[in-house]
Amino acid sequence: MMRTRARTVAVAASLLLAAGLATGCNRGSDLDQKPGSASGKPAIGIDLPRSDSDFWNSYAQYLKTKTGELGLNVLPTSNSQNDVTKLVANVQVFQNTGAKAVVMAPQDTGAIATTLETLAEKKIPVVSVDTRPDKGQVYMVVRADNRAYGTKACKFLGEQLGGKGKVAELQGALDSINGRDRSEAFIECMKKDFPDIEVFELATDWKGDVASSKLQTLLAQHPDLNGIYMQAGGVFLQPTLALLEQKGLLKPAGEPGHITIISNDGIPQEFDAIRKGQIDATISQPADLYAEYALFYAQAAAEGRTFQPGPTDHDSTIISLPNGLEDQLPAPLVTKENVDDEALWGNNIGN
């Protein structure tokens, strides 16, 4: 049985401490823990994927908080900065310093396969957060259903635009399973349910400056663009809003000329933009739950526990993959109707 989702520090701490956790140390890492008495306890290596995204910075903040609350034995945390070569090197350090489980979020989900195979040979289980490696054994993927992101975005835009118009899709990197899932689901839904909407697919490699440049070119060619789907608000929101404002196109929702915008991430900045009427919706990736369950599964893996496909008791479903398991966490649609919901992590970060 999996544990009930911890919503308070006391419950989470008691459950995990009962499983035999102890205070850990993290010398000079991003998690900034003080040295503790974790000798003899399973060590966890954590690599952060990047620091140029508000979403991933929020995830890092949740990791720092929850690691301290739960007293985990965490090795000095690394940041691969969206570079698979750095990720490989960082994982080698974890191997050399005694990691019994590794948490990572590989942005290039194809290039990490050899490293995963090496870790499997060393019997070091891997928890992959938000991204599902194409090949190579994983103990658990902690992720939301990214195809659902694309489908939800399609349906929202299609309905808001009355089934007609022109939409720019700011795609993530297509060498990432997340970018592919969102892009494929979005265009499949548009072709099926809203064939009169013209979609312009703009590949960006998750880079805000690339997204802004391509969107600027598209607006020059199609000034009647009336919808935008941003696959990652954490990197696309600010450059997109800045460009629209510069061109006099940042009209509040409800006013003539407003461009309907839906995003993915659920960061506080997106919520503020929804409140101001600058964008219309986002799909909230659960940064808090990503951190919580990444640590939960990493500790379980280090202790040799196993899980099976099926519904969980924290409102998610574990599915079977060719190379492991995936816990698909809930990711709600956020609009002006529910943007102030205190249950959304974007309304609680930093509190």
C-alpha positions as CSV (number, residue, x, y, z in Angstrom):
1,M,0.0,0.0,0.0
2,M,1.2,3.5,-0.8
3,R,1.0,6.2,1.9
4,T,-1.8,8.7,2.0
5,R,-0.7,11.9,0.4
6,A,0.9,14.1,3.0
7,R,-0.6,17.5,3.2
8,T,0.9,18.5,6.5
9,V,4.4,18.5,7.8
10,A,3.5,16.4,10.8
11,V,1.8,13.6,8.8
12,A,4.5,13.5,6.2
13,A,7.2,13.4,8.7
14,S,5.7,10.7,10.8
15,L,5.0,8.5,7.8
16,L,8.5,8.8,6.3
17,L,10.3,8.7,9.6
18,A,8.4,5.5,10.4
19,A,9.9,4.1,7.3
20,G,13.4,4.5,8.8
21,L,14.6,7.8,7.4
22,A,17.2,9.9,9.2
23,T,18.7,13.4,9.1
24,G,20.9,13.8,6.1
25,C,23.7,16.2,5.0
26,N,24.0,18.3,1.9
27,R,27.3,20.2,1.8
28,G,27.0,23.5,0.0
29,S,24.2,22.2,-2.3
30,D,21.2,23.9,-3.7
31,L,19.1,22.2,-0.9
32,D,21.5,23.8,1.6
33,Q,21.0,21.3,4.4
34,K,23.3,21.3,7.4
35,P,25.4,18.2,8.1
36,G,23.6,15.6,10.1
37,S,23.9,12.1,11.4
38,A,22.9,10.2,8.3
39,S,25.8,7.7,8.4
40,G,24.7,4.3,7.4
41,K,21.4,5.5,5.9
42,P,20.6,5.2,2.2
43,A,21.9,8.3,0.3
44,I,19.9,10.0,-2.4
45,G,21.5,12.0,-5.3
46,I,19.3,14.8,-6.8
47,D,20.1,16.6,-10.1
48,L,18.1,19.7,-10.9
49,P,17.5,20.0,-14.6
50,R,17.8,23.8,-15.1
51,S,17.6,27.2,-13.4
52,D,16.3,29.3,-16.2
53,S,12.6,28.4,-15.6
54,D,10.3,29.7,-12.9
55,F,8.7,26.3,-12.7
56,W,11.9,24.4,-12.1
57,N,13.1,27.0,-9.6
58,S,9.8,26.5,-7.7
59,Y,10.4,22.7,-7.8
60,A,13.9,23.2,-6.4
61,Q,12.4,25.3,-3.6
62,Y,9.9,22.6,-2.7
63,L,12.7,20.0,-2.7
64,K,14.7,22.1,-0.3
65,T,11.8,22.5,2.0
66,K,10.6,18.9,1.9
67,T,14.1,17.5,2.3
68,G,14.6,19.5,5.4
69,E,11.2,18.6,6.8
70,L,11.6,14.9,6.2
71,G,15.2,14.7,7.4
72,L,16.5,12.8,4.3
73,N,20.1,11.8,3.6
74,V,20.7,13.8,0.4
75,L,24.1,14.1,-1.3
76,P,25.2,17.5,-2.5
77,T,22.7,18.5,-5.2
78,S,23.8,19.2,-8.7
79,N,22.2,21.2,-11.6
80,S,22.8,20.0,-15.1
81,Q,21.6,23.2,-16.7
82,N,19.7,21.6,-19.6
83,D,22.9,19.8,-20.7
84,V,22.9,16.0,-20.9
85,T,26.7,15.9,-20.8
86,K,26.6,17.7,-17.4
87,L,23.8,15.4,-16.2
88,V,26.0,12.3,-17.1
89,A,28.9,13.8,-15.2
90,N,26.8,14.7,-12.2
91,V,25.3,11.2,-12.0
92,Q,28.9,9.8,-12.1
93,V,29.6,11.8,-9.0
94,F,26.5,10.4,-7.3
95,Q,27.8,6.9,-8.1
96,N,31.2,7.7,-6.7
97,T,29.8,9.2,-3.5
98,G,27.5,6.3,-2.6
99,A,24.1,7.2,-3.9
100,K,21.5,4.4,-3.3
101,A,18.9,6.1,-5.5
102,V,19.0,9.1,-8.0
103,V,16.4,11.7,-8.8
104,M,16.8,13.4,-12.1
105,A,14.7,15.2,-14.8
106,P,16.5,14.6,-18.1
107,Q,15.5,17.2,-20.6
108,D,16.8,15.1,-23.5
109,T,14.9,11.9,-22.9
110,G,16.7,10.0,-25.6
111,A,20.4,10.8,-24.8
112,I,20.2,9.6,-21.2
113,A,19.6,5.9,-22.0
114,T,23.2,4.7,-21.7
115,T,23.5,6.4,-18.3
116,L,20.3,4.7,-17.1
117,E,21.6,1.3,-18.2
118,T,24.8,2.0,-16.3
119,L,22.9,2.9,-13.2
120,A,20.8,-0.3,-13.5
121,E,23.9,-2.4,-13.8
122,K,25.1,-0.8,-10.5
123,K,21.7,-1.4,-9.0
124,I,21.1,2.3,-8.4
125,P,17.4,2.9,-9.0
126,V,16.3,6.1,-10.8
127,V,13.3,8.4,-10.2
128,S,12.7,10.6,-13.3
129,V,10.7,13.7,-12.6
130,D,8.4,15.3,-15.2
131,T,10.2,13.6,-18.1
132,R,9.9,10.0,-19.2
133,P,13.2,8.5,-20.6
134,D,12.7,6.9,-24.0
135,K,14.9,4.0,-23.1
136,G,16.8,2.7,-20.0
137,Q,15.4,1.3,-16.8
138,V,13.6,3.7,-14.4
139,Y,12.2,2.8,-11.0
140,M,9.5,5.4,-11.2
141,V,8.6,8.3,-13.4
142,V,6.8,11.1,-11.4
143,R,4.9,13.0,-14.0
144,A,1.5,14.3,-15.1
145,D,-0.2,13.1,-18.2
146,N,1.4,15.4,-20.8
147,R,-0.9,14.3,-23.6
148,A,-3.7,15.5,-21.5
149,Y,-2.0,18.9,-21.4
150,G,-2.1,19.2,-25.1
151,T,-5.7,18.0,-25.3
152,K,-6.9,20.3,-22.6
153,A,-5.2,23.3,-24.2
154,C,-6.7,22.4,-27.6
155,K,-10.2,22.1,-26.2
156,F,-9.9,25.3,-24.2
157,L,-8.7,27.3,-27.2
158,G,-11.1,25.7,-29.6
159,E,-14.1,26.5,-27.5
160,Q,-12.9,30.0,-26.6
161,L,-12.3,30.8,-30.3
162,G,-15.6,29.3,-31.4
163,G,-13.8,26.7,-33.6
164,K,-12.3,29.3,-36.0
165,G,-9.1,31.4,-36.1
166,K,-5.3,31.1,-36.1
167,V,-3.3,29.7,-33.2
168,A,0.4,29.8,-32.5
169,E,1.8,26.8,-30.6
170,L,5.0,27.5,-28.8
171,Q,6.3,23.9,-28.6
172,G,8.9,22.6,-26.2
173,A,11.9,20.6,-27.4
174,L,10.7,17.8,-29.6
175,D,13.6,15.6,-28.4
176,S,11.8,15.6,-25.1
177,I,8.9,13.2,-24.4
178,N,7.0,16.1,-22.9
179,G,7.4,18.3,-25.9
180,R,6.3,15.5,-28.2
181,D,3.4,14.4,-26.1
182,R,1.9,17.9,-25.8
183,S,2.5,18.7,-29.4
184,E,1.1,15.5,-30.8
185,A,-2.0,15.6,-28.6
186,F,-2.6,19.3,-29.4
187,I,-2.5,18.9,-33.1
188,E,-4.5,15.6,-33.2
189,C,-7.2,17.3,-31.1
190,M,-7.3,20.4,-33.4
191,K,-7.5,18.4,-36.6
192,K,-10.3,16.2,-35.1
193,D,-12.4,18.7,-33.2
194,F,-11.5,22.1,-34.6
195,P,-10.6,21.7,-38.3
196,D,-11.3,25.4,-39.1
197,I,-8.5,26.6,-36.7
198,E,-5.1,27.0,-38.4
199,V,-2.3,26.0,-36.2
200,F,1.3,27.3,-36.6
201,E,3.7,24.9,-34.8
202,L,6.8,26.8,-33.6
203,A,9.6,24.6,-32.2
204,T,11.5,26.5,-29.5
205,D,13.7,23.9,-27.7
206,W,12.1,25.3,-24.4
207,K,13.9,28.7,-25.0
208,G,12.0,31.9,-24.4
209,D,14.1,34.0,-26.8
210,V,13.5,31.6,-29.6
211,A,9.8,31.5,-28.9
212,S,9.7,35.4,-28.9
213,S,11.6,35.6,-32.2
214,K,9.5,33.1,-34.0
215,L,6.2,34.6,-32.6
216,Q,7.3,38.0,-33.8
217,T,7.9,36.7,-37.3
218,L,4.6,34.9,-37.3
219,L,2.7,38.0,-36.1
220,A,4.2,40.0,-39.0
221,Q,2.9,37.4,-41.5
222,H,-0.5,36.8,-39.7
223,P,-1.5,39.9,-37.8
224,D,-5.0,38.3,-37.3
225,L,-3.5,35.6,-35.0
226,N,-6.1,35.2,-32.2
227,G,-4.8,32.3,-30.0
228,I,-1.5,31.1,-28.4
229,Y,-0.6,27.8,-26.7
230,M,2.5,28.1,-24.6
231,Q,3.8,24.7,-23.6
232,A,5.9,26.1,-20.7
233,G,4.8,29.3,-19.0
234,G,8.0,29.2,-16.9
235,V,10.1,30.1,-20.0
236,F,7.6,31.5,-22.4
237,L,5.3,33.8,-20.4
238,Q,7.4,36.9,-19.9
239,P,8.9,37.1,-23.4
240,T,5.5,36.5,-24.9
241,L,3.7,39.1,-22.9
242,A,6.6,41.6,-23.5
243,L,6.3,41.1,-27.2
244,L,2.6,41.5,-27.3
245,E,2.8,44.6,-25.2
246,Q,5.4,46.1,-27.5
247,K,3.2,45.5,-30.5
248,G,0.1,46.9,-28.7
249,L,-1.5,43.4,-28.8
250,L,-1.8,42.8,-25.1
251,K,-5.5,43.4,-24.8
252,P,-7.3,42.3,-21.6
253,A,-9.7,39.3,-21.9
254,G,-13.1,40.5,-22.9
255,E,-11.8,43.5,-25.0
256,P,-11.8,43.5,-28.8
257,G,-8.4,42.3,-30.2
258,H,-7.6,40.1,-27.1
259,I,-5.5,37.1,-28.1
260,T,-6.6,34.0,-26.2
261,I,-3.7,32.4,-24.4
262,I,-3.4,29.1,-22.5
263,S,-0.2,28.0,-20.9
264,N,1.3,25.0,-19.0
265,D,3.0,25.1,-15.6
266,G,0.9,26.8,-13.0
267,I,3.5,29.3,-11.7
268,P,2.4,32.3,-9.6
269,Q,3.3,34.6,-12.6
270,E,0.8,32.8,-14.8
271,F,-1.9,33.2,-12.1
272,D,-1.2,36.9,-11.9
273,A,-1.5,37.2,-15.7
274,I,-4.8,35.3,-15.5
275,R,-6.1,37.8,-12.9
276,K,-5.0,40.7,-15.0
277,G,-6.7,39.2,-18.1
278,Q,-3.4,39.0,-20.0
279,I,-3.7,35.2,-20.4
280,D,-6.8,33.1,-20.1
281,A,-5.8,29.8,-18.6
282,T,-2.9,27.5,-17.6
283,I,-2.6,23.8,-16.7
284,S,-1.0,23.5,-13.3
285,Q,1.9,21.1,-13.3
286,P,2.2,20.0,-9.6
287,A,5.7,21.2,-8.7
288,D,4.9,20.5,-5.0
289,L,3.8,17.0,-5.7
290,Y,6.7,16.4,-8.1
291,A,9.1,17.2,-5.3
292,E,7.1,15.3,-2.6
293,Y,6.8,12.1,-4.6
294,A,10.2,12.2,-6.2
295,L,11.6,12.1,-2.6
296,F,9.1,9.5,-1.5
297,Y,9.9,7.1,-4.4
298,A,13.6,7.7,-4.1
299,Q,13.5,6.7,-0.5
300,A,11.3,3.7,-1.2
301,A,13.7,2.6,-4.0
302,A,16.7,2.9,-1.7
303,E,14.9,0.7,0.8
304,G,14.0,-1.9,-1.8
305,R,10.3,-1.4,-1.8
306,T,8.2,-2.0,-5.0
307,F,4.9,-0.8,-6.5
308,Q,2.4,-2.1,-8.9
309,P,0.2,-0.4,-11.7
310,G,-3.2,0.9,-10.6
311,P,-4.9,3.8,-8.8
312,T,-3.1,5.3,-5.8
313,D,-4.5,6.9,-2.7
314,H,-3.2,10.3,-3.7
315,D,-5.5,10.9,-6.7
316,S,-3.2,9.5,-9.3
317,T,-2.6,6.4,-11.3
318,I,0.5,4.3,-11.7
319,I,0.9,2.9,-15.2
320,S,3.3,0.4,-16.6
321,L,6.0,1.5,-19.1
322,P,8.3,-0.7,-21.2
323,N,11.1,0.4,-19.0
324,G,9.5,0.9,-15.6
325,L,6.5,2.5,-13.9
326,E,5.0,6.0,-14.0
327,D,2.9,7.8,-11.4
328,Q,0.6,10.2,-13.3
329,L,-0.2,13.0,-10.9
330,P,-3.3,15.3,-11.4
331,A,-2.8,18.5,-13.3
332,P,-5.9,20.8,-13.1
333,L,-7.0,23.5,-15.6
334,V,-6.8,27.0,-14.0
335,T,-8.9,29.9,-15.3
336,K,-10.2,33.1,-13.8
337,E,-13.0,31.0,-12.1
338,N,-10.5,29.0,-9.9
339,V,-7.3,31.0,-10.0
340,D,-7.5,31.9,-6.3
341,D,-8.0,28.3,-5.1
342,E,-5.7,27.9,-2.2
343,A,-5.2,24.2,-3.0
344,L,-3.1,25.2,-6.1
345,W,0.6,25.2,-5.4
346,G,1.1,28.4,-7.4
347,N,-0.8,30.2,-4.6
348,N,1.3,28.7,-1.9
349,I,4.9,28.9,-3.1
350,G,7.0,30.8,-0.6
351,N,4.3,30.6,2.0
